Amino acid sequence: MKLCIAVAFLMTIGVSMAVILGNGQPGCKTATELVVKNYRNLWDPTSYWVCEEKNVAASSKKCPDMTAWDDSEKKCVDWELWAWLDPVEPPSNP
């Protein structure tokens, strides 16, 4: 019985994390998203999202070869400078 409860608990956490941590695409629904403009793609460190217009889907952009998106710098940086950061959801979702 304890094993079943533990498995159910872990499955719930896993499903919750999958829901919370989408690919990071912003909804481009808030003024903040239009000011910040560029958001990390949570599934691909060599890509990022760009909000260009309110209520219009963010477009995906690729970093140049041998670079990755640095969310703290809000730009593509050389892989040697890139460091893992905990994922953060954008203010709104599509």
PyMOL Python script that loads the backbone (N, CA, C, O; Angstrom):
from pymol import cmd

cmd.read_pdbstr("""\
ATOM      1  N   MET A   1       0.820  -1.198   0.000  1.00  0.00           N
ATOM      2  CA  MET A   1       0.000   0.000   0.000  1.00  0.00           C
ATOM      3  C   MET A   1       0.867   1.268   0.000  1.00  0.00           C
ATOM      4  O   MET A   1       0.600   2.214  -0.741  1.00  0.00           O
ATOM      5  N   LYS A   2       1.905   1.270   0.839  1.00  0.00           N
ATOM      6  CA  LYS A   2       2.797   2.431   0.896  1.00  0.00           C
ATOM      7  C   LYS A   2       3.474   2.656  -0.452  1.00  0.00           C
ATOM      8  O   LYS A   2       3.665   3.795  -0.880  1.00  0.00           O
ATOM      9  N   LEU A   3       3.833   1.562  -1.113  1.00  0.00           N
ATOM     10  CA  LEU A   3       4.466   1.670  -2.416  1.00  0.00           C
ATOM     11  C   LEU A   3       3.506   2.314  -3.424  1.00  0.00           C
ATOM     12  O   LEU A   3       3.925   3.160  -4.214  1.00  0.00           O
ATOM     13  N   CYS A   4       2.252   1.932  -3.407  1.00  0.00           N
ATOM     14  CA  CYS A   4       1.254   2.506  -4.324  1.00  0.00           C
ATOM     15  C   CYS A   4       1.079   4.000  -4.073  1.00  0.00           C
ATOM     16  O   CYS A   4       0.968   4.786  -5.014  1.00  0.00           O
ATOM     17  N   ILE A   5       1.056   4.379  -2.818  1.00  0.00           N
ATOM     18  CA  ILE A   5       0.919   5.803  -2.473  1.00  0.00           C
ATOM     19  C   ILE A   5       2.145   6.576  -2.945  1.00  0.00           C
ATOM     20  O   ILE A   5       2.014   7.676  -3.484  1.00  0.00           O
ATOM     21  N   ALA A   6       3.326   6.015  -2.750  1.00  0.00           N
ATOM     22  CA  ALA A   6       4.561   6.682  -3.181  1.00  0.00           C
ATOM     23  C   ALA A   6       4.596   6.836  -4.697  1.00  0.00           C
ATOM     24  O   ALA A   6       4.973   7.893  -5.204  1.00  0.00           O
ATOM     25  N   VAL A   7       4.207   5.796  -5.421  1.00  0.00           N
ATOM     26  CA  VAL A   7       4.196   5.858  -6.886  1.00  0.00           C
ATOM     27  C   VAL A   7       3.183   6.897  -7.355  1.00  0.00           C
ATOM     28  O   VAL A   7       3.477   7.678  -8.260  1.00  0.00           O
ATOM     29  N   ALA A   8       2.008   6.915  -6.760  1.00  0.00           N
ATOM     30  CA  ALA A   8       0.982   7.901  -7.140  1.00  0.00           C
ATOM     31  C   ALA A   8       1.477   9.319  -6.871  1.00  0.00           C
ATOM     32  O   ALA A   8       1.259  10.218  -7.682  1.00  0.00           O
ATOM     33  N   PHE A   9       2.137   9.518  -5.744  1.00  0.00           N
ATOM     34  CA  PHE A   9       2.686  10.834  -5.404  1.00  0.00           C
ATOM     35  C   PHE A   9       3.720  11.277  -6.435  1.00  0.00           C
ATOM     36  O   PHE A   9       3.684  12.415  -6.904  1.00  0.00           O
ATOM     37  N   LEU A  10       4.642  10.380  -6.789  1.00  0.00           N
ATOM     38  CA  LEU A  10       5.680  10.721  -7.770  1.00  0.00           C
ATOM     39  C   LEU A  10       5.077  10.990  -9.147  1.00  0.00           C
ATOM     40  O   LEU A  10       5.549  11.869  -9.868  1.00  0.00           O
ATOM     41  N   MET A  11       4.052  10.248  -9.511  1.00  0.00           N
ATOM     42  CA  MET A  11       3.395  10.488 -10.800  1.00  0.00           C
ATOM     43  C   MET A  11       2.711  11.852 -10.804  1.00  0.00           C
ATOM     44  O   MET A  11       2.740  12.557 -11.813  1.00  0.00           O
ATOM     45  N   THR A  12       2.105  12.221  -9.698  1.00  0.00           N
ATOM     46  CA  THR A  12       1.455  13.524  -9.593  1.00  0.00           C
ATOM     47  C   THR A  12       2.471  14.645  -9.735  1.00  0.00           C
ATOM     48  O   THR A  12       2.218  15.632 -10.426  1.00  0.00           O
ATOM     49  N   ILE A  13       3.607  14.501  -9.092  1.00  0.00           N
ATOM     50  CA  ILE A  13       4.664  15.505  -9.200  1.00  0.00           C
ATOM     51  C   ILE A  13       5.150  15.594 -10.638  1.00  0.00           C
ATOM     52  O   ILE A  13       5.331  16.693 -11.162  1.00  0.00           O
ATOM     53  N   GLY A  14       5.363  14.463 -11.276  1.00  0.00           N
ATOM     54  CA  GLY A  14       5.832  14.449 -12.659  1.00  0.00           C
ATOM     55  C   GLY A  14       4.855  15.126 -13.599  1.00  0.00           C
ATOM     56  O   GLY A  14       5.264  15.913 -14.452  1.00  0.00           O
ATOM     57  N   VAL A  15       3.578  14.835 -13.458  1.00  0.00           N
ATOM     58  CA  VAL A  15       2.557  15.465 -14.305  1.00  0.00           C
ATOM     59  C   VAL A  15       2.508  16.958 -14.019  1.00  0.00           C
ATOM     60  O   VAL A  15       2.405  17.752 -14.954  1.00  0.00           O
ATOM     61  N   SER A  16       2.576  17.360 -12.768  1.00  0.00           N
ATOM     62  CA  SER A  16       2.557  18.779 -12.409  1.00  0.00           C
ATOM     63  C   SER A  16       3.741  19.506 -13.024  1.00  0.00           C
ATOM     64  O   SER A  16       3.579  20.611 -13.543  1.00  0.00           O
ATOM     65  N   MET A  17       4.922  18.915 -12.979  1.00  0.00           N
ATOM     66  CA  MET A  17       6.101  19.554 -13.548  1.00  0.00           C
ATOM     67  C   MET A  17       5.961  19.691 -15.060  1.00  0.00           C
ATOM     68  O   MET A  17       6.372  20.700 -15.633  1.00  0.00           O
ATOM     69  N   ALA A  18       5.381  18.678 -15.712  1.00  0.00           N
ATOM     70  CA  ALA A  18       5.197  18.748 -17.160  1.00  0.00           C
ATOM     71  C   ALA A  18       4.237  19.873 -17.523  1.00  0.00           C
ATOM     72  O   ALA A  18       4.434  20.552 -18.530  1.00  0.00           O
ATOM     73  N   VAL A  19       3.210  20.076 -16.721  1.00  0.00           N
ATOM     74  CA  VAL A  19       2.248  21.145 -16.984  1.00  0.00           C
ATOM     75  C   VAL A  19       2.892  22.504 -16.734  1.00  0.00           C
ATOM     76  O   VAL A  19       2.732  23.424 -17.536  1.00  0.00           O
ATOM     77  N   ILE A  20       3.615  22.632 -15.635  1.00  0.00           N
ATOM     78  CA  ILE A  20       4.236  23.903 -15.280  1.00  0.00           C
ATOM     79  C   ILE A  20       5.353  24.249 -16.258  1.00  0.00           C
ATOM     80  O   ILE A  20       5.485  25.401 -16.673  1.00  0.00           O
ATOM     81  N   LEU A  21       6.138  23.277 -16.617  1.00  0.00           N
ATOM     82  CA  LEU A  21       7.300  23.552 -17.447  1.00  0.00           C
ATOM     83  C   LEU A  21       7.046  23.169 -18.900  1.00  0.00           C
ATOM     84  O   LEU A  21       7.527  22.145 -19.385  1.00  0.00           O
ATOM     85  N   GLY A  22       6.286  24.009 -19.576  1.00  0.00           N
ATOM     86  CA  GLY A  22       6.108  23.829 -21.009  1.00  0.00           C
ATOM     87  C   GLY A  22       7.401  24.201 -21.697  1.00  0.00           C
ATOM     88  O   GLY A  22       8.469  24.120 -21.090  1.00  0.00           O
ATOM     89  N   ASN A  23       7.328  24.602 -22.935  1.00  0.00           N
ATOM     90  CA  ASN A  23       8.545  24.946 -23.660  1.00  0.00           C
ATOM     91  C   ASN A  23       8.973  26.393 -23.430  1.00  0.00           C
ATOM     92  O   ASN A  23       9.963  26.842 -24.007  1.00  0.00           O
ATOM     93  N   GLY A  24       8.242  27.123 -22.597  1.00  0.00           N
ATOM     94  CA  GLY A  24       8.634  28.489 -22.255  1.00  0.00           C
ATOM     95  C   GLY A  24       8.073  29.541 -23.196  1.00  0.00           C
ATOM     96  O   GLY A  24       8.361  30.727 -23.034  1.00  0.00           O
ATOM     97  N   GLN A  25       7.275  29.128 -24.181  1.00  0.00           N
ATOM     98  CA  GLN A  25       6.725  30.098 -25.127  1.00  0.00           C
ATOM     99  C   GLN A  25       5.789  31.056 -24.402  1.00  0.00           C
ATOM    100  O   GLN A  25       4.811  30.624 -23.792  1.00  0.00           O
ATOM    101  N   PRO A  26       6.080  32.350 -24.463  1.00  0.00           N
ATOM    102  CA  PRO A  26       5.202  33.321 -23.819  1.00  0.00           C
ATOM    103  C   PRO A  26       3.933  33.540 -24.646  1.00  0.00           C
ATOM    104  O   PRO A  26       3.912  33.312 -25.855  1.00  0.00           O
ATOM    105  N   GLY A  27       2.891  33.981 -23.968  1.00  0.00           N
ATOM    106  CA  GLY A  27       1.635  34.256 -24.647  1.00  0.00           C
ATOM    107  C   GLY A  27       1.606  35.609 -25.335  1.00  0.00           C
ATOM    108  O   GLY A  27       0.724  35.877 -26.150  1.00  0.00           O
ATOM    109  N   CYS A  28       2.566  36.460 -25.009  1.00  0.00           N
ATOM    110  CA  CYS A  28       2.626  37.823 -25.567  1.00  0.00           C
ATOM    111  C   CYS A  28       1.319  38.570 -25.305  1.00  0.00           C
ATOM    112  O   CYS A  28       0.797  39.270 -26.173  1.00  0.00           O
ATOM    113  N   LYS A  29       0.804  38.402 -24.086  1.00  0.00           N
ATOM    114  CA  LYS A  29      -0.481  39.002 -23.708  1.00  0.00           C
ATOM    115  C   LYS A  29      -0.333  40.170 -22.749  1.00  0.00           C
ATOM    116  O   LYS A  29      -1.308  40.869 -22.472  1.00  0.00           O
ATOM    117  N   THR A  30       0.875  40.394 -22.237  1.00  0.00           N
ATOM    118  CA  THR A  30       1.069  41.447 -21.245  1.00  0.00           C
ATOM    119  C   THR A  30       2.072  42.485 -21.739  1.00  0.00           C
ATOM    120  O   THR A  30       2.901  42.210 -22.607  1.00  0.00           O
ATOM    121  N   ALA A  31       1.977  43.669 -21.173  1.00  0.00           N
ATOM    122  CA  ALA A  31       2.924  44.735 -21.526  1.00  0.00           C
ATOM    123  C   ALA A  31       4.351  44.327 -21.166  1.00  0.00           C
ATOM    124  O   ALA A  31       5.293  44.644 -21.893  1.00  0.00           O
ATOM    125  N   THR A  32       4.508  43.633 -20.058  1.00  0.00           N
ATOM    126  CA  THR A  32       5.835  43.176 -19.625  1.00  0.00           C
ATOM    127  C   THR A  32       6.480  42.293 -20.684  1.00  0.00           C
ATOM    128  O   THR A  32       7.674  42.419 -20.955  1.00  0.00           O
ATOM    129  N   GLU A  33       5.709  41.410 -21.275  1.00  0.00           N
ATOM    130  CA  GLU A  33       6.262  40.509 -22.283  1.00  0.00           C
ATOM    131  C   GLU A  33       6.747  41.268 -23.517  1.00  0.00           C
ATOM    132  O   GLU A  33       7.706  40.856 -24.170  1.00  0.00           O
ATOM    133  N   LEU A  34       6.090  42.362 -23.826  1.00  0.00           N
ATOM    134  CA  LEU A  34       6.519  43.155 -24.974  1.00  0.00           C
ATOM    135  C   LEU A  34       7.756  43.983 -24.657  1.00  0.00           C
ATOM    136  O   LEU A  34       8.530  44.311 -25.556  1.00  0.00           O
ATOM    137  N   VAL A  35       7.949  44.322 -23.386  1.00  0.00           N
ATOM    138  CA  VAL A  35       9.142  45.074 -22.981  1.00  0.00           C
ATOM    139  C   VAL A  35      10.340  44.130 -22.889  1.00  0.00           C
ATOM    140  O   VAL A  35      11.406  44.427 -23.427  1.00  0.00           O
ATOM    141  N   VAL A  36      10.169  43.001 -22.213  1.00  0.00           N
ATOM    142  CA  VAL A  36      11.259  42.027 -22.073  1.00  0.00           C
ATOM    143  C   VAL A  36      11.571  41.417 -23.438  1.00  0.00           C
ATOM    144  O   VAL A  36      12.739  41.263 -23.795  1.00  0.00           O
ATOM    145  N   LYS A  37      10.569  41.080 -24.178  1.00  0.00           N
ATOM    146  CA  LYS A  37      10.609  40.651 -25.579  1.00  0.00           C
ATOM    147  C   LYS A  37      11.154  39.245 -25.811  1.00  0.00           C
ATOM    148  O   LYS A  37      10.507  38.451 -26.494  1.00  0.00           O
ATOM    149  N   ASN A  38      12.321  38.913 -25.266  1.00  0.00           N
ATOM    150  CA  ASN A  38      12.971  37.629 -25.544  1.00  0.00           C
ATOM    151  C   ASN A  38      12.893  36.701 -24.343  1.00  0.00           C
ATOM    152  O   ASN A  38      13.191  37.093 -23.214  1.00  0.00           O
ATOM    153  N   TYR A  39      12.481  35.450 -24.608  1.00  0.00           N
ATOM    154  CA  TYR A  39      12.297  34.468 -23.549  1.00  0.00           C
ATOM    155  C   TYR A  39      12.982  33.154 -23.906  1.00  0.00           C
ATOM    156  O   TYR A  39      13.052  32.758 -25.070  1.00  0.00           O
ATOM    157  N   ARG A  40      13.471  32.509 -22.891  1.00  0.00           N
ATOM    158  CA  ARG A  40      14.175  31.238 -23.035  1.00  0.00           C
ATOM    159  C   ARG A  40      13.236  30.145 -23.538  1.00  0.00           C
ATOM    160  O   ARG A  40      12.096  30.042 -23.084  1.00  0.00           O
ATOM    161  N   ASN A  41      13.714  29.335 -24.470  1.00  0.00           N
ATOM    162  CA  ASN A  41      13.016  28.117 -24.847  1.00  0.00           C
ATOM    163  C   ASN A  41      13.453  27.064 -23.837  1.00  0.00           C
ATOM    164  O   ASN A  41      14.632  26.715 -23.778  1.00  0.00           O
ATOM    165  N   LEU A  42      12.523  26.560 -23.050  1.00  0.00           N
ATOM    166  CA  LEU A  42      12.869  25.650 -21.966  1.00  0.00           C
ATOM    167  C   LEU A  42      13.262  24.263 -22.457  1.00  0.00           C
ATOM    168  O   LEU A  42      13.809  23.476 -21.684  1.00  0.00           O
ATOM    169  N   TRP A  43      13.001  23.950 -23.702  1.00  0.00           N
ATOM    170  CA  TRP A  43      13.337  22.636 -24.238  1.00  0.00           C
ATOM    171  C   TRP A  43      14.584  22.652 -25.102  1.00  0.00           C
ATOM    172  O   TRP A  43      15.163  21.596 -25.358  1.00  0.00           O
ATOM    173  N   ASP A  44      15.014  23.825 -25.560  1.00  0.00           N
ATOM    174  CA  ASP A  44      16.140  23.908 -26.494  1.00  0.00           C
ATOM    175  C   ASP A  44      17.017  25.110 -26.144  1.00  0.00           C
ATOM    176  O   ASP A  44      16.620  26.248 -26.398  1.00  0.00           O
ATOM    177  N   PRO A  45      18.191  24.887 -25.569  1.00  0.00           N
ATOM    178  CA  PRO A  45      19.032  26.009 -25.159  1.00  0.00           C
ATOM    179  C   PRO A  45      19.610  26.819 -26.327  1.00  0.00           C
ATOM    180  O   PRO A  45      20.165  27.897 -26.118  1.00  0.00           O
ATOM    181  N   THR A  46      19.482  26.303 -27.545  1.00  0.00           N
ATOM    182  CA  THR A  46      19.990  27.047 -28.696  1.00  0.00           C
ATOM    183  C   THR A  46      18.901  27.901 -29.347  1.00  0.00           C
ATOM    184  O   THR A  46      19.130  28.513 -30.390  1.00  0.00           O
ATOM    185  N   SER A  47      17.727  27.940 -28.736  1.00  0.00           N
ATOM    186  CA  SER A  47      16.603  28.722 -29.263  1.00  0.00           C
ATOM    187  C   SER A  47      16.018  29.624 -28.191  1.00  0.00           C
ATOM    188  O   SER A  47      16.226  29.417 -26.996  1.00  0.00           O
ATOM    189  N   TYR A  48      15.283  30.630 -28.645  1.00  0.00           N
ATOM    190  CA  TYR A  48      14.575  31.520 -27.731  1.00  0.00           C
ATOM    191  C   TYR A  48      13.307  32.026 -28.413  1.00  0.00           C
ATOM    192  O   TYR A  48      13.157  31.911 -29.629  1.00  0.00           O
ATOM    193  N   TRP A  49      12.406  32.581 -27.623  1.00  0.00           N
ATOM    194  CA  TRP A  49      11.127  33.103 -28.111  1.00  0.00           C
ATOM    195  C   TRP A  49      11.173  34.625 -28.151  1.00  0.00           C
ATOM    196  O   TRP A  49      11.819  35.256 -27.315  1.00  0.00           O
ATOM    197  N   VAL A  50      10.488  35.207 -29.123  1.00  0.00           N
ATOM    198  CA  VAL A  50      10.428  36.662 -29.250  1.00  0.00           C
ATOM    199  C   VAL A  50       8.968  37.107 -29.333  1.00  0.00           C
ATOM    200  O   VAL A  50       8.218  36.660 -30.201  1.00  0.00           O
ATOM    201  N   CYS A  51       8.579  37.997 -28.412  1.00  0.00           N
ATOM    202  CA  CYS A  51       7.255  38.637 -28.452  1.00  0.00           C
ATOM    203  C   CYS A  51       7.418  39.947 -29.216  1.00  0.00           C
ATOM    204  O   CYS A  51       8.171  40.828 -28.801  1.00  0.00           O
ATOM    205  N   GLU A  52       6.710  40.064 -30.326  1.00  0.00           N
ATOM    206  CA  GLU A  52       6.833  41.275 -31.137  1.00  0.00           C
ATOM    207  C   GLU A  52       5.563  42.115 -31.142  1.00  0.00           C
ATOM    208  O   GLU A  52       5.601  43.316 -31.409  1.00  0.00           O
ATOM    209  N   GLU A  53       4.431  41.467 -30.841  1.00  0.00           N
ATOM    210  CA  GLU A  53       3.167  42.186 -30.873  1.00  0.00           C
ATOM    211  C   GLU A  53       2.204  41.547 -29.869  1.00  0.00           C
ATOM    212  O   GLU A  53       2.163  40.325 -29.722  1.00  0.00           O
ATOM    213  N   LYS A  54       1.436  42.386 -29.188  1.00  0.00           N
ATOM    214  CA  LYS A  54       0.501  41.890 -28.185  1.00  0.00           C
ATOM    215  C   LYS A  54      -0.536  40.972 -28.824  1.00  0.00           C
ATOM    216  O   LYS A  54      -1.071  41.261 -29.894  1.00  0.00           O
ATOM    217  N   ASN A  55      -0.804  39.870 -28.150  1.00  0.00           N
ATOM    218  CA  ASN A  55      -1.789  38.864 -28.556  1.00  0.00           C
ATOM    219  C   ASN A  55      -1.456  38.174 -29.875  1.00  0.00           C
ATOM    220  O   ASN A  55      -2.336  37.600 -30.517  1.00  0.00           O
ATOM    221  N   VAL A  56      -0.187  38.230 -30.281  1.00  0.00           N
ATOM    222  CA  VAL A  56       0.285  37.504 -31.463  1.00  0.00           C
ATOM    223  C   VAL A  56       1.305  36.483 -30.962  1.00  0.00           C
ATOM    224  O   VAL A  56       2.158  36.806 -30.135  1.00  0.00           O
ATOM    225  N   ALA A  57       1.218  35.268 -31.458  1.00  0.00           N
ATOM    226  CA  ALA A  57       2.102  34.193 -30.992  1.00  0.00           C
ATOM    227  C   ALA A  57       3.580  34.593 -31.105  1.00  0.00           C
ATOM    228  O   ALA A  57       4.007  35.205 -32.084  1.00  0.00           O
ATOM    229  N   ALA A  58       4.335  34.229 -30.078  1.00  0.00           N
ATOM    230  CA  ALA A  58       5.783  34.481 -30.092  1.00  0.00           C
ATOM    231  C   ALA A  58       6.427  33.651 -31.191  1.00  0.00           C
ATOM    232  O   ALA A  58       5.996  32.534 -31.475  1.00  0.00           O
ATOM    233  N   SER A  59       7.455  34.204 -31.801  1.00  0.00           N
ATOM    234  CA  SER A  59       8.174  33.461 -32.835  1.00  0.00           C
ATOM    235  C   SER A  59       9.431  32.845 -32.241  1.00  0.00           C
ATOM    236  O   SER A  59      10.021  33.382 -31.303  1.00  0.00           O
ATOM    237  N   SER A  60       9.823  31.728 -32.792  1.00  0.00           N
ATOM    238  CA  SER A  60      11.020  31.029 -32.337  1.00  0.00           C
ATOM    239  C   SER A  60      12.214  31.498 -33.161  1.00  0.00           C
ATOM    240  O   SER A  60      12.141  31.597 -34.386  1.00  0.00           O
ATOM    241  N   LYS A  61      13.307  31.782 -32.472  1.00  0.00           N
ATOM    242  CA  LYS A  61      14.552  32.206 -33.124  1.00  0.00           C
ATOM    243  C   LYS A  61      15.666  31.262 -32.689  1.00  0.00           C
ATOM    244  O   LYS A  61      15.642  30.741 -31.574  1.00  0.00           O
ATOM    245  N   LYS A  62      16.637  31.042 -33.563  1.00  0.00           N
ATOM    246  CA  LYS A  62      17.788  30.193 -33.262  1.00  0.00           C
ATOM    247  C   LYS A  62      19.017  31.050 -33.009  1.00  0.00           C
ATOM    248  O   LYS A  62      19.242  32.050 -33.691  1.00  0.00           O
ATOM    249  N   CYS A  63      19.802  30.652 -32.030  1.00  0.00           N
ATOM    250  CA  CYS A  63      21.088  31.294 -31.794  1.00  0.00           C
ATOM    251  C   CYS A  63      22.049  30.877 -32.908  1.00  0.00           C
ATOM    252  O   CYS A  63      21.868  29.824 -33.518  1.00  0.00           O
ATOM    253  N   PRO A  64      23.059  31.689 -33.173  1.00  0.00           N
ATOM    254  CA  PRO A  64      24.079  31.291 -34.152  1.00  0.00           C
ATOM    255  C   PRO A  64      24.775  29.996 -33.711  1.00  0.00           C
ATOM    256  O   PRO A  64      24.734  29.631 -32.536  1.00  0.00           O
ATOM    257  N   ASP A  65      25.404  29.315 -34.656  1.00  0.00           N
ATOM    258  CA  ASP A  65      26.143  28.084 -34.338  1.00  0.00           C
ATOM    259  C   ASP A  65      27.129  28.324 -33.201  1.00  0.00           C
ATOM    260  O   ASP A  65      27.724  29.395 -33.082  1.00  0.00           O
ATOM    261  N   MET A  66      27.284  27.297 -32.369  1.00  0.00           N
ATOM    262  CA  MET A  66      28.229  27.295 -31.251  1.00  0.00           C
ATOM    263  C   MET A  66      27.852  28.268 -30.136  1.00  0.00           C
ATOM    264  O   MET A  66      28.697  28.646 -29.325  1.00  0.00           O
ATOM    265  N   THR A  67      26.573  28.675 -30.096  1.00  0.00           N
ATOM    266  CA  THR A  67      26.095  29.547 -29.016  1.00  0.00           C
ATOM    267  C   THR A  67      24.795  28.992 -28.447  1.00  0.00           C
ATOM    268  O   THR A  67      24.150  28.133 -29.048  1.00  0.00           O
ATOM    269  N   ALA A  68      24.427  29.501 -27.282  1.00  0.00           N
ATOM    270  CA  ALA A  68      23.187  29.112 -26.615  1.00  0.00           C
ATOM    271  C   ALA A  68      22.577  30.347 -25.959  1.00  0.00           C
ATOM    272  O   ALA A  68      23.269  31.329 -25.694  1.00  0.00           O
ATOM    273  N   TRP A  69      21.283  30.284 -25.703  1.00  0.00           N
ATOM    274  CA  TRP A  69      20.564  31.408 -25.117  1.00  0.00           C
ATOM    275  C   TRP A  69      20.878  31.515 -23.628  1.00  0.00           C
ATOM    276  O   TRP A  69      20.706  30.549 -22.884  1.00  0.00           O
ATOM    277  N   ASP A  70      21.332  32.672 -23.198  1.00  0.00           N
ATOM    278  CA  ASP A  70      21.589  32.954 -21.782  1.00  0.00           C
ATOM    279  C   ASP A  70      20.476  33.869 -21.304  1.00  0.00           C
ATOM    280  O   ASP A  70      20.440  35.049 -21.652  1.00  0.00           O
ATOM    281  N   ASP A  71      19.571  33.325 -20.508  1.00  0.00           N
ATOM    282  CA  ASP A  71      18.399  34.086 -20.091  1.00  0.00           C
ATOM    283  C   ASP A  71      18.749  35.247 -19.169  1.00  0.00           C
ATOM    284  O   ASP A  71      18.045  36.257 -19.153  1.00  0.00           O
ATOM    285  N   SER A  72      19.829  35.114 -18.400  1.00  0.00           N
ATOM    286  CA  SER A  72      20.216  36.222 -17.510  1.00  0.00           C
ATOM    287  C   SER A  72      20.772  37.402 -18.309  1.00  0.00           C
ATOM    288  O   SER A  72      20.619  38.557 -17.911  1.00  0.00           O
ATOM    289  N   GLU A  73      21.418  37.103 -19.437  1.00  0.00           N
ATOM    290  CA  GLU A  73      21.963  38.156 -20.296  1.00  0.00           C
ATOM    291  C   GLU A  73      20.969  38.586 -21.383  1.00  0.00           C
ATOM    292  O   GLU A  73      21.117  39.648 -21.989  1.00  0.00           O
ATOM    293  N   LYS A  74      19.958  37.746 -21.617  1.00  0.00           N
ATOM    294  CA  LYS A  74      18.959  37.969 -22.673  1.00  0.00           C
ATOM    295  C   LYS A  74      19.621  38.070 -24.049  1.00  0.00           C
ATOM    296  O   LYS A  74      19.285  38.925 -24.869  1.00  0.00           O
ATOM    297  N   LYS A  75      20.591  37.145 -24.270  1.00  0.00           N
ATOM    298  CA  LYS A  75      21.254  37.095 -25.568  1.00  0.00           C
ATOM    299  C   LYS A  75      21.923  35.733 -25.732  1.00  0.00           C
ATOM    300  O   LYS A  75      22.072  34.975 -24.773  1.00  0.00           O
ATOM    301  N   CYS A  76      22.322  35.440 -26.969  1.00  0.00           N
ATOM    302  CA  CYS A  76      23.060  34.217 -27.246  1.00  0.00           C
ATOM    303  C   CYS A  76      24.518  34.432 -26.847  1.00  0.00           C
ATOM    304  O   CYS A  76      25.111  35.472 -27.133  1.00  0.00           O
ATOM    305  N   VAL A  77      25.079  33.425 -26.180  1.00  0.00           N
ATOM    306  CA  VAL A  77      26.477  33.504 -25.733  1.00  0.00           C
ATOM    307  C   VAL A  77      27.205  32.237 -26.172  1.00  0.00           C
ATOM    308  O   VAL A  77      26.574  31.221 -26.463  1.00  0.00           O
ATOM    309  N   ASP A  78      28.533  32.302 -26.217  1.00  0.00           N
ATOM    310  CA  ASP A  78      29.332  31.118 -26.531  1.00  0.00           C
ATOM    311  C   ASP A  78      29.030  30.016 -25.521  1.00  0.00           C
ATOM    312  O   ASP A  78      28.753  30.286 -24.352  1.00  0.00           O
ATOM    313  N   TRP A  79      29.088  28.773 -25.990  1.00  0.00           N
ATOM    314  CA  TRP A  79      28.797  27.648 -25.101  1.00  0.00           C
ATOM    315  C   TRP A  79      29.677  27.665 -23.850  1.00  0.00           C
ATOM    316  O   TRP A  79      29.235  27.245 -22.781  1.00  0.00           O
ATOM    317  N   GLU A  80      30.903  28.140 -23.973  1.00  0.00           N
ATOM    318  CA  GLU A  80      31.798  28.171 -22.819  1.00  0.00           C
ATOM    319  C   GLU A  80      31.273  29.096 -21.712  1.00  0.00           C
ATOM    320  O   GLU A  80      31.589  28.901 -20.539  1.00  0.00           O
ATOM    321  N   LEU A  81      30.487  30.085 -22.080  1.00  0.00           N
ATOM    322  CA  LEU A  81      29.946  31.041 -21.118  1.00  0.00           C
ATOM    323  C   LEU A  81      28.560  30.664 -20.624  1.00  0.00           C
ATOM    324  O   LEU A  81      28.073  31.227 -19.644  1.00  0.00           O
ATOM    325  N   TRP A  82      27.922  29.712 -21.300  1.00  0.00           N
ATOM    326  CA  TRP A  82      26.553  29.328 -20.969  1.00  0.00           C
ATOM    327  C   TRP A  82      26.522  28.501 -19.692  1.00  0.00           C
ATOM    328  O   TRP A  82      27.385  27.649 -19.481  1.00  0.00           O
ATOM    329  N   ALA A  83      25.541  28.745 -18.851  1.00  0.00           N
ATOM    330  CA  ALA A  83      25.353  27.961 -17.625  1.00  0.00           C
ATOM    331  C   ALA A  83      23.878  27.643 -17.458  1.00  0.00           C
ATOM    332  O   ALA A  83      23.014  28.447 -17.809  1.00  0.00           O
ATOM    333  N   TRP A  84      23.601  26.467 -16.921  1.00  0.00           N
ATOM    334  CA  TRP A  84      22.219  26.056 -16.672  1.00  0.00           C
ATOM    335  C   TRP A  84      21.589  26.956 -15.611  1.00  0.00           C
ATOM    336  O   TRP A  84      22.204  27.233 -14.581  1.00  0.00           O
ATOM    337  N   LEU A  85      20.371  27.409 -15.865  1.00  0.00           N
ATOM    338  CA  LEU A  85      19.576  28.153 -14.886  1.00  0.00           C
ATOM    339  C   LEU A  85      18.265  27.412 -14.701  1.00  0.00           C
ATOM    340  O   LEU A  85      17.779  26.771 -15.633  1.00  0.00           O
ATOM    341  N   ASP A  86      17.694  27.490 -13.526  1.00  0.00           N
ATOM    342  CA  ASP A  86      16.394  26.867 -13.303  1.00  0.00           C
ATOM    343  C   ASP A  86      15.366  27.484 -14.244  1.00  0.00           C
ATOM    344  O   ASP A  86      15.364  28.699 -14.442  1.00  0.00           O
ATOM    345  N   PRO A  87      14.491  26.666 -14.825  1.00  0.00           N
ATOM    346  CA  PRO A  87      13.469  27.187 -15.736  1.00  0.00           C
ATOM    347  C   PRO A  87      12.506  28.118 -15.023  1.00  0.00           C
ATOM    348  O   PRO A  87      12.165  27.913 -13.858  1.00  0.00           O
ATOM    349  N   VAL A  88      12.074  29.143 -15.739  1.00  0.00           N
ATOM    350  CA  VAL A  88      11.096  30.100 -15.219  1.00  0.00           C
ATOM    351  C   VAL A  88      10.030  30.285 -16.294  1.00  0.00           C
ATOM    352  O   VAL A  88      10.343  30.558 -17.453  1.00  0.00           O
ATOM    353  N   GLU A  89       8.785  30.135 -15.903  1.00  0.00           N
ATOM    354  CA  GLU A  89       7.683  30.319 -16.839  1.00  0.00           C
ATOM    355  C   GLU A  89       7.528  31.798 -17.181  1.00  0.00           C
ATOM    356  O   GLU A  89       7.781  32.652 -16.332  1.00  0.00           O
ATOM    357  N   PRO A  90       7.118  32.114 -18.406  1.00  0.00           N
ATOM    358  CA  PRO A  90       6.846  33.510 -18.777  1.00  0.00           C
ATOM    359  C   PRO A  90       5.584  34.027 -18.075  1.00  0.00           C
ATOM    360  O   PRO A  90       4.839  33.230 -17.505  1.00  0.00           O
ATOM    361  N   PRO A  91       5.328  35.330 -18.100  1.00  0.00           N
ATOM    362  CA  PRO A  91       4.142  35.892 -17.429  1.00  0.00           C
ATOM    363  C   PRO A  91       2.813  35.316 -17.916  1.00  0.00           C
ATOM    364  O   PRO A  91       1.881  35.171 -17.125  1.00  0.00           O
ATOM    365  N   SER A  92       2.709  34.986 -19.207  1.00  0.00           N
ATOM    366  CA  SER A  92       1.479  34.372 -19.719  1.00  0.00           C
ATOM    367  C   SER A  92       1.849  33.246 -20.665  1.00  0.00           C
ATOM    368  O   SER A  92       2.984  33.159 -21.134  1.00  0.00           O
ATOM    369  N   ASN A  93       0.885  32.388 -20.939  1.00  0.00           N
ATOM    370  CA  ASN A  93       1.084  31.266 -21.861  1.00  0.00           C
ATOM    371  C   ASN A  93       0.173  31.439 -23.061  1.00  0.00           C
ATOM    372  O   ASN A  93      -0.855  32.111 -22.982  1.00  0.00           O
ATOM    373  N   PRO A  94       0.562  30.819 -24.186  1.00  0.00           N
ATOM    374  CA  PRO A  94      -0.281  30.931 -25.396  1.00  0.00           C
ATOM    375  C   PRO A  94      -1.653  30.296 -25.202  1.00  0.00           C
ATOM    376  O   PRO A  94      -2.474  30.307 -26.119  1.00  0.00           O
TER     377      PRO A  94
END
""", "prot")
cmd.dss("prot")
cmd.show_as("cartoon", "prot")
cmd.util.cbc("prot")
cmd.orient("prot")
